[in-house]
């Protein structure tokens, strides 16, 4: 197989690697590294028979991802302390959230920047805390980029810590303000689940411990960190994968979606119905259902029968996600170009897109 399909096969059925030749192993590891799934693959294949050089490489990958996870949780705690006087909820997002919540999606998960979400009206206070005594500073100061982020995007311009050299992205919603879907970020914050001080709560178990819990009080901060509810976590994952961007790194995000939905569905019998209601509320049902269909096709995700009806575009998404050769290089250049154009089309209306691209071209 001359695409990322061999990586998909290894994640879906680890026993499939037993027939690999030396060249096959090299291609598998190269593609996994390119897709930032090497740590995940190393954890999935742990304990299996394989050539000693491959076993050594995967052992190194597991050590590296353990270091990433410790660093990510430490960075999250640094942000928590910097925001200890911020009165609202501070929600961890993406890989850091999966690891902090003890979810399967966090097993071997590559983690880069720290992503958090706060209320839109709390941005000035959170920004001041992080850039003040917190020690973060702007990655690069550019008046146009700063205005573009603040007026149109779902996050502040990226910040980097001046001593630790670690990035933080501060979100106030999960999609650009110019995107067509308008997720209810206030509801996501309202229903967010607090993590215990030491981390490690199983989100699904906490969510299903009481089948009829009383209404939760508004999430407040003051030194606490939160994660999304299972439904909102799946919605955010699908939005990031299908409703924003050009699917670069999409195979990792699709694996996240597969792991999240399978774990939550095992813990809550009506999870899919709850997800459908929540996704509709956030205007994300098409993205959530497309992620489910593509995940079912590639990873064998168990999804509701009513969601299995294929859409004619689904094959193009699979083609884009699998577009790697045995050296990890991108293939299907025209398909990649189409998804790149699509990513800009999703983010802003045509006139605004033309002005933005013209401005960026003039600035070089």
C-alpha positions as CSV (number, residue, x, y, z in Angstrom):
1,X,0.0,0.0,0.0
2,X,1.5,3.3,-1.1
3,X,-0.6,5.6,1.1
4,X,-1.4,6.2,4.8
5,X,-3.8,3.3,4.5
6,X,-1.1,1.0,6.0
7,X,-1.0,3.2,9.1
8,X,-4.8,3.1,9.3
9,X,-4.6,-0.7,9.1
10,X,-2.0,-0.9,11.8
11,X,-4.1,1.3,14.2
12,X,-7.3,-0.5,13.4
13,X,-5.7,-4.0,13.6
14,X,-2.2,-4.1,15.2
15,X,-1.8,-7.8,14.1
16,X,-1.7,-6.6,10.5
17,X,1.9,-5.4,11.0
18,X,3.2,-9.0,11.4
19,X,3.4,-9.5,7.6
20,X,5.4,-6.3,7.0
21,X,8.8,-6.4,5.3
22,X,11.7,-4.2,6.3
23,X,10.6,-1.7,3.7
24,X,7.0,-1.9,5.0
25,X,8.1,-1.1,8.5
26,X,10.1,1.9,7.4
27,X,7.2,3.2,5.4
28,X,4.8,2.7,8.3
29,X,7.0,4.5,10.8
30,X,7.8,7.3,8.3
31,X,4.1,7.9,7.6
32,X,3.1,7.7,11.3
33,X,5.8,10.3,12.1
34,X,4.5,12.6,9.3
35,X,1.0,12.3,10.6
36,X,2.1,12.9,14.2
37,X,0.7,9.5,15.1
38,X,4.0,7.7,15.9
39,X,3.5,7.8,19.7
40,X,-0.1,6.4,19.2
41,X,1.2,3.7,16.9
42,X,4.0,2.8,19.4
43,X,1.4,2.4,22.2
44,X,-0.9,0.3,20.0
45,X,2.0,-2.1,19.0
46,X,3.6,-2.3,22.5
47,X,4.4,-6.0,23.3
48,X,4.2,-7.3,19.8
49,X,7.0,-9.1,18.0
50,X,8.9,-7.0,15.6
51,X,12.5,-6.4,14.3
52,X,14.8,-5.1,17.1
53,X,15.5,-1.8,15.4
54,X,11.8,-1.1,15.0
55,X,11.2,-2.1,18.6
56,X,13.9,0.4,19.7
57,X,12.4,3.2,17.5
58,X,8.9,2.6,19.0
59,X,10.3,2.5,22.5
60,X,11.9,5.9,21.9
61,X,8.6,7.2,20.6
62,X,6.8,6.1,23.8
63,X,9.4,7.8,25.9
64,X,9.1,11.0,23.9
65,X,5.3,11.0,24.1
66,X,5.5,10.5,27.9
67,X,7.8,13.5,28.1
68,X,5.3,15.5,26.0
69,X,2.5,14.6,28.3
70,X,4.3,15.6,31.4
71,X,5.3,18.8,29.7
72,X,1.8,19.5,28.5
73,X,0.3,18.9,32.0
74,X,2.9,21.1,33.6
75,X,2.2,23.8,31.1
76,X,-1.5,23.5,31.8
77,X,-0.8,23.9,35.5
78,X,1.3,27.0,34.8
79,X,-1.6,28.5,32.9
80,X,-3.9,27.6,35.8
81,X,-1.7,29.3,38.3
82,X,-1.3,32.4,36.1
83,X,-5.1,32.5,35.8
84,X,-5.9,31.7,39.4
85,X,-7.7,35.1,39.9
86,X,-9.6,34.8,36.7
87,X,-13.3,34.2,37.7
88,X,-14.5,32.2,34.8
89,X,-13.9,28.7,33.6
90,X,-10.6,27.8,31.9
91,X,-11.2,24.8,29.6
92,X,-8.4,22.6,28.3
93,X,-8.8,21.6,24.7
94,X,-7.5,18.9,22.3
95,X,-4.6,16.7,23.3
96,X,-3.9,18.2,26.7
97,X,-7.6,17.7,27.6
98,X,-7.6,14.1,26.5
99,X,-4.5,13.3,28.7
100,X,-5.7,15.3,31.7
101,X,-9.1,13.5,31.5
102,X,-7.5,10.1,31.2
103,X,-9.2,9.3,27.9
104,X,-8.1,6.7,25.3
105,X,-7.6,9.5,22.8
106,X,-4.7,10.6,24.9
107,X,-2.8,7.3,24.7
108,X,0.3,8.1,22.8
109,X,-1.2,11.4,21.6
110,X,1.3,14.0,20.2
111,X,0.8,17.3,22.0
112,X,2.3,20.6,20.7
113,X,0.8,23.9,21.9
114,X,-1.4,24.3,24.9
115,X,-5.0,25.2,23.9
116,X,-7.5,26.7,26.3
117,X,-10.9,28.3,26.1
118,X,-12.3,31.1,28.1
119,X,-15.4,33.3,27.8
120,X,-15.3,36.0,25.1
121,X,-16.0,38.7,27.7
122,X,-13.3,37.4,29.9
123,X,-10.6,37.6,27.2
124,X,-9.1,41.0,28.4
125,X,-8.7,39.7,32.0
126,X,-7.2,36.4,30.9
127,X,-4.9,38.1,28.4
128,X,-3.7,40.5,31.0
129,X,-3.0,37.7,33.5
130,X,-1.0,35.7,31.0
131,X,1.0,38.5,29.5
132,X,1.6,40.1,32.9
133,X,3.0,38.1,35.7
134,X,2.3,34.9,33.7
135,X,5.3,35.5,31.5
136,X,3.7,35.0,28.1
137,X,4.3,37.4,25.2
138,X,3.2,37.8,21.6
139,X,4.9,35.5,19.1
140,X,5.2,38.4,16.7
141,X,3.6,41.8,16.8
142,X,1.9,42.8,13.6
143,X,-0.9,45.3,13.6
144,X,-2.8,43.6,10.7
145,X,-2.5,40.1,12.1
146,X,-3.5,41.3,15.6
147,X,-6.6,43.0,14.3
148,X,-7.5,40.0,12.1
149,X,-7.3,37.6,15.1
150,X,-9.3,39.8,17.4
151,X,-12.0,40.8,14.9
152,X,-12.5,37.5,13.0
153,X,-10.9,34.5,14.6
154,X,-11.8,32.2,17.4
155,X,-8.7,32.9,19.4
156,X,-6.2,35.5,20.4
157,X,-2.9,35.8,18.5
158,X,-0.6,33.0,19.7
159,X,1.5,33.6,22.8
160,X,4.8,32.1,23.8
161,X,6.4,31.9,27.2
162,X,9.6,33.9,27.3
163,X,11.4,31.4,29.5
164,X,9.9,28.0,28.7
165,X,9.5,28.7,25.0
166,X,6.0,27.0,25.0
167,X,3.1,28.3,23.0
168,X,-0.5,28.9,24.2
169,X,-3.6,29.5,22.1
170,X,-6.4,31.2,24.0
171,X,-9.7,30.5,22.4
172,X,-13.1,32.1,23.1
173,X,-15.1,29.8,20.7
174,X,-14.2,26.8,18.6
175,X,-14.6,28.1,15.0
176,X,-13.6,31.4,13.4
177,X,-16.3,34.1,13.9
178,X,-16.6,34.3,10.1
179,X,-17.4,30.6,9.7
180,X,-20.9,29.7,8.8
181,X,-21.6,27.4,11.8
182,X,-22.0,29.3,15.1
183,X,-21.3,27.0,18.0
184,X,-22.7,28.0,21.3
185,X,-19.4,28.6,23.2
186,X,-21.3,29.9,26.2
187,X,-23.2,26.6,26.6
188,X,-19.9,24.7,26.3
189,X,-18.5,26.7,29.1
190,X,-21.6,26.5,31.2
191,X,-21.6,22.7,31.1
192,X,-17.8,22.1,31.3
193,X,-16.6,19.5,33.8
194,X,-14.0,20.5,36.4
195,X,-10.9,18.4,36.7
196,X,-9.7,17.5,40.2
197,X,-6.5,19.3,41.3
198,X,-4.3,16.2,40.4
199,X,-6.1,15.6,37.1
200,X,-7.0,12.1,35.9
201,X,-10.8,12.1,36.1
202,X,-12.5,9.8,33.5
203,X,-14.8,12.2,31.8
204,X,-17.2,9.6,30.6
205,X,-17.5,8.0,34.0
206,X,-18.0,11.3,35.7
207,X,-20.7,12.2,33.2
208,X,-22.6,8.9,33.5
209,X,-22.3,8.5,37.3
210,X,-25.8,9.9,37.7
211,X,-28.2,9.3,34.8
212,X,-30.4,12.2,35.9
213,X,-28.1,14.7,37.5
214,X,-29.4,18.1,38.7
215,X,-28.6,21.1,36.5
216,X,-25.0,22.0,36.9
217,X,-24.2,25.4,38.3
218,X,-22.3,27.8,36.0
219,X,-18.7,26.8,35.7
220,X,-16.4,29.1,37.5
221,X,-12.6,29.3,37.7
222,X,-10.5,30.6,40.6
223,X,-7.7,28.1,40.1
224,X,-9.7,25.2,38.5
225,X,-9.3,23.7,35.1
226,X,-12.2,22.2,33.1
227,X,-12.8,19.9,30.1
228,X,-15.8,19.8,27.8
229,X,-18.6,17.3,28.3
230,X,-18.3,14.2,26.1
231,X,-20.8,15.5,23.5
232,X,-19.0,18.9,23.3
233,X,-15.6,17.2,23.1
234,X,-16.8,15.2,20.2
235,X,-18.4,18.3,18.5
236,X,-15.1,20.2,18.9
237,X,-13.1,17.4,17.5
238,X,-15.4,17.1,14.5
239,X,-15.5,20.9,14.0
240,X,-11.7,21.1,14.0
241,X,-11.5,18.2,11.6
242,X,-14.3,18.9,9.1
243,X,-15.4,22.5,9.5
244,X,-12.1,24.3,9.8
245,X,-8.7,23.9,8.0
246,X,-7.5,21.9,5.1
247,X,-7.3,18.5,6.9
248,X,-3.5,18.8,7.5
249,X,-3.0,16.5,10.4
250,X,-6.5,15.2,9.8
251,X,-5.7,11.5,10.3
252,X,-4.7,12.2,13.9
253,X,-7.8,14.2,14.5
254,X,-10.0,11.5,13.0
255,X,-8.3,8.9,15.3
256,X,-9.2,11.3,18.2
257,X,-12.8,11.3,17.0
258,X,-12.8,7.5,16.7
259,X,-11.4,7.0,20.2
260,X,-13.6,9.6,21.9
261,X,-16.9,8.4,20.4
262,X,-16.2,4.7,21.0
263,X,-15.2,5.3,24.6
264,X,-18.2,7.6,25.3
265,X,-20.6,5.3,23.5
266,X,-19.4,2.4,25.7
267,X,-20.1,4.4,28.8
268,X,-23.5,5.9,27.8
269,X,-26.1,3.9,25.9
270,X,-27.7,7.0,24.4
271,X,-24.5,8.9,23.7
272,X,-25.1,9.1,19.9
273,X,-28.6,10.5,20.4
274,X,-27.2,13.1,22.9
275,X,-24.4,13.9,20.5
276,X,-26.9,14.5,17.7
277,X,-28.9,16.9,19.8
278,X,-25.9,18.8,21.0
279,X,-24.3,18.9,17.5
280,X,-27.6,20.3,16.1
281,X,-27.6,23.0,18.8
282,X,-24.1,24.0,17.8
283,X,-24.9,23.9,14.1
284,X,-22.3,21.2,13.7
285,X,-24.4,18.1,12.9
286,X,-23.1,17.9,9.2
287,X,-19.5,18.0,10.4
288,X,-20.1,15.5,13.3
289,X,-21.9,13.0,11.0
290,X,-19.3,13.3,8.2
291,X,-16.5,12.7,10.7
292,X,-18.5,9.6,11.9
293,X,-18.9,8.2,8.4
294,X,-15.3,8.7,7.4
295,X,-14.1,7.3,10.8
296,X,-16.4,4.3,10.3
297,X,-14.9,3.8,6.8
298,X,-11.3,4.0,7.8
299,X,-11.2,2.9,11.4
300,X,-14.3,0.8,11.7
301,X,-16.0,3.1,14.2
302,X,-19.4,1.8,15.3
303,X,-21.9,4.5,14.5
304,X,-25.7,4.6,14.4
305,X,-27.2,2.9,11.3
306,X,-29.0,6.1,10.4
307,X,-25.7,7.9,10.1
308,X,-24.1,5.4,7.7
309,X,-25.7,6.7,4.5
310,X,-22.7,7.8,2.4
311,X,-22.4,11.3,0.9
312,X,-20.8,11.6,-2.5
313,X,-18.1,13.9,-1.0
314,X,-16.9,11.4,1.6
315,X,-14.5,9.6,-0.7
316,X,-12.7,12.9,-1.3
317,X,-12.2,13.3,2.4
318,X,-10.7,9.8,2.7
319,X,-8.5,10.5,-0.3
320,X,-7.2,13.7,1.3
321,X,-6.6,12.0,4.7
322,X,-4.6,9.1,3.1
323,X,-2.5,11.3,0.8
324,X,1.0,10.1,1.8
325,X,3.6,8.1,0.0
326,X,5.9,5.6,1.6
327,X,8.4,8.4,2.4
328,X,5.7,10.4,4.3
329,X,5.5,13.0,1.5
330,X,2.1,14.5,0.5
331,X,0.5,13.1,-2.6
332,X,-2.6,14.0,-4.6
333,X,-1.5,17.6,-5.0
334,X,-4.7,18.7,-6.7
335,X,-6.9,17.2,-3.9
336,X,-4.7,19.0,-1.4
337,X,-5.1,22.3,-3.3
338,X,-8.9,21.9,-3.4
339,X,-9.0,21.3,0.4
340,X,-6.7,24.3,0.9
341,X,-9.1,26.5,-1.1
342,X,-12.0,25.0,0.8
343,X,-10.5,25.9,4.1
344,X,-10.3,29.6,3.2
345,X,-13.8,29.5,1.7
346,X,-15.2,28.0,5.0
347,X,-13.5,30.7,7.1
348,X,-14.7,33.9,5.4
349,X,-17.0,35.3,2.8
350,X,-15.6,35.8,-0.8
351,X,-15.1,39.6,-0.6
352,X,-13.4,39.4,2.8
353,X,-11.3,36.5,1.6
354,X,-10.1,38.5,-1.4
355,X,-9.2,41.5,0.8
356,X,-7.4,39.2,3.3
357,X,-5.3,37.4,0.6
358,X,-4.5,40.6,-1.1
359,X,-3.3,42.1,2.1
360,X,-1.2,39.1,3.0
361,X,0.3,39.0,-0.5
362,X,1.3,42.7,-0.3
363,X,2.9,42.1,3.1
364,X,4.9,39.2,1.7
